[in-house]
């Protein structure tokens, strides 16, 4: 069974706020359905734009089969930082899972799909009329 480290947030992300215990339940269920050996989640620090814990998990990635994040929108908002995450995962031949979206990224095609979803999500707030 593949060893997969969970990754959760202790702060809101992209306007969402999900308690850590709920994030862990979703990740655990995702891992069970996808036959992944779920390792306890690493919890990101609460400071805005902080990804120190994610970087630590990426550093241990050679000992894992992948990372299961609660949501793809927990990746860094900064495109260059996000692409660094993609590059590190793909360079090691590992997989990045996104439990709530039911997606995984294990190759360049998956990476491109994840990035398109990111760009759509970033664009949506500017598409709504101001009286919404």
C-alpha positions as CSV (number, residue, x, y, z in Angstrom):
1,X,0.0,0.0,0.0
2,X,1.3,3.4,-0.9
3,X,2.4,5.8,1.9
4,X,0.7,9.2,1.5
5,X,1.2,12.1,3.8
6,X,-1.9,14.2,4.5
7,X,-1.7,18.0,4.3
8,X,-4.2,20.3,5.9
9,X,-4.6,24.0,6.7
10,X,-5.1,25.8,10.0
11,X,-6.2,29.0,8.2
12,X,-8.8,30.0,5.6
13,X,-7.8,29.5,1.9
14,X,-9.4,31.2,-1.1
15,X,-12.4,32.3,1.0
16,X,-13.0,28.8,2.5
17,X,-12.7,27.8,6.1
18,X,-12.7,24.1,7.0
19,X,-11.9,22.7,10.4
20,X,-8.8,20.5,10.5
21,X,-10.7,17.5,11.7
22,X,-13.1,17.7,8.8
23,X,-10.1,18.1,6.4
24,X,-8.6,15.0,7.9
25,X,-11.8,13.0,7.6
26,X,-12.1,13.9,3.9
27,X,-8.4,13.0,3.2
28,X,-8.7,9.7,5.1
29,X,-11.8,8.7,3.2
30,X,-10.1,9.7,-0.1
31,X,-7.1,7.5,0.8
32,X,-9.3,4.6,1.7
33,X,-11.2,4.8,-1.6
34,X,-8.0,5.0,-3.6
35,X,-6.1,2.3,-1.6
36,X,-3.5,4.7,-0.3
37,X,-1.8,4.2,3.1
38,X,-2.8,7.5,4.9
39,X,-0.1,8.9,7.2
40,X,-1.1,11.6,9.7
41,X,-1.5,15.0,8.2
42,X,1.0,17.8,8.4
43,X,-0.8,21.0,9.5
44,X,0.3,24.2,7.8
45,X,0.9,27.2,10.0
46,X,-1.8,29.9,10.4
47,X,0.2,32.8,9.0
48,X,-0.9,34.2,5.7
49,X,1.1,33.0,2.7
50,X,3.1,30.6,4.9
51,X,4.0,27.3,3.3
52,X,6.8,26.1,5.6
53,X,5.1,22.8,6.5
54,X,4.4,22.1,2.8
55,X,8.1,22.6,2.1
56,X,8.9,20.2,4.9
57,X,6.6,17.6,3.5
58,X,8.1,18.1,0.0
59,X,11.6,17.5,1.7
60,X,10.4,14.1,2.9
61,X,8.7,13.1,-0.4
62,X,11.5,10.8,-1.4
63,X,10.3,8.5,1.5
64,X,6.7,8.7,0.5
65,X,4.6,7.8,-2.5
66,X,2.7,11.1,-2.5
67,X,0.9,13.9,-0.6
68,X,-2.9,14.1,-0.1
69,X,-4.0,17.7,0.4
70,X,-7.5,18.5,1.4
71,X,-7.9,20.9,-1.6
72,X,-5.9,22.0,-4.6
73,X,-6.6,25.5,-3.5
74,X,-4.3,25.0,-0.5
75,X,-1.4,25.2,-2.9
76,X,0.5,28.6,-2.9
77,X,-1.4,31.4,-4.6
78,X,1.8,32.7,-6.1
79,X,2.2,31.0,-9.5
80,X,6.0,30.5,-9.3
81,X,5.7,28.9,-5.8
82,X,2.9,26.7,-7.0
83,X,5.0,25.6,-10.1
84,X,7.9,24.8,-7.7
85,X,5.6,22.4,-5.9
86,X,4.5,20.8,-9.1
87,X,8.1,20.5,-10.3
88,X,9.4,18.9,-7.1
89,X,6.6,16.3,-7.0
90,X,6.9,15.4,-10.7
91,X,10.7,15.3,-10.6
92,X,10.5,12.5,-8.0
93,X,7.8,10.6,-9.9
94,X,5.4,11.1,-7.0
95,X,1.7,12.0,-6.9
96,X,-0.1,15.0,-5.4
97,X,-3.7,14.2,-4.5
98,X,-6.5,16.7,-3.9
99,X,-9.2,14.9,-1.8
100,X,-12.1,17.3,-2.0
101,X,-11.8,17.7,-5.7
102,X,-11.1,14.0,-6.2
103,X,-8.1,14.8,-8.4
104,X,-4.5,13.7,-8.6
105,X,-1.4,15.1,-10.3
106,X,1.2,12.6,-11.4
107,X,2.3,13.9,-14.8
108,X,2.5,17.0,-17.0
109,X,-1.1,16.6,-18.3
110,X,-2.5,16.4,-14.8
111,X,-0.4,19.4,-13.8
112,X,-1.8,21.5,-16.7
113,X,-5.4,20.5,-15.6
114,X,-4.7,21.5,-12.0
115,X,-3.2,24.8,-13.2
116,X,-6.2,25.6,-15.4
117,X,-8.6,25.0,-12.4
118,X,-6.4,27.4,-10.4
119,X,-6.6,30.1,-13.0
120,X,-10.4,29.7,-13.4
121,X,-10.8,30.0,-9.6
122,X,-8.6,33.1,-9.5
123,X,-10.6,34.7,-12.3
124,X,-14.1,34.0,-11.0
125,X,-14.2,36.8,-8.3
126,X,-13.7,39.4,-11.0
127,X,-16.5,38.0,-13.1
128,X,-19.3,38.7,-10.6
129,X,-21.3,42.0,-10.7
130,X,-20.5,44.3,-7.8
131,X,-24.1,44.0,-6.5
132,X,-23.8,40.3,-5.7
